[in-house]
Amino acid sequence: MSNNYAIFSDIDGTLVDNQQQVSPTTIRTINSLIDQHHHFSIATGRMLESGIAIAQQIGTQVDVIASNGAVIHANGQTSLSLLGANALRTIYPTIEKYRLSTFFFTTNRVFYTNLLPDYFSADAQQRVAGTGQPKYAKVNNVDELVDHQKEIVNGIVISDENPPALAAAKTALSSSNHFDITSSSPNNIEILPHDVTKATAVQRYCELVGVPLNRSIAFGDGLNDLPMLKAVAVGVAMGNAQKQVQQSVPNHTQSNLDDGVANFLNKYFEV
């Protein structure tokens, strides 16, 4: 098909409901478009294994961009962008200085730096939803963390209890050229390999599947989705998206709880 599209969707606050389920309406719409030879990929901050678990609710032909762009799983092949030893050696002392708990992700494991309150574990549980027993491992020093440099693709710092420490850490981390940072919500810092975002990943994905970027659509709700929403031809903010996201893109749809993704696609493609 000469006019096929590449379609991308964030997971949390976009594709799934509060029970981590993709609605039957959305599943039908996506599969109908796949049957018409369009390409559909999840684009998430979650780890790959969790992204695949959500993709499997829809079908076997759904691809996954995970870890905010550091992992691309398409056409049965997986490519990784790693944080690397220099980044890990820079990040660790900063988060220790401010006593902030941090998750570091591989494609299927989570390393963390401090004892985690229940809400940290709940957040991580959501990111590995559908994978069975969570695969957590505590790291006690920077050398233990660097031992996993060939696996770790991204990280996230989360703090609801100490916003000043989070802000100070964000300022300190932003000065490094070994990695990039963003935020998916006010209570976190997302850490990515340098020059890796959802935007670079969707561009690479389009190259892999042979679809020009001017035939691409993306849906999102968080600040970490903005680069992707601006990179594609049609960026769509969810009705429940953060205010800055809604103000930054021209296209809008209903919330994730009201089949916003399906409604927009049905109208756009006249499904």
Summary of the structure (lengths in Angstrom):
residues: 271
radius of gyration: 17.9
end to end distance: 16.4
largest distance: 54.9
contacts: 979
relative contact order: 0.17
helix: 40%
strand: 21%
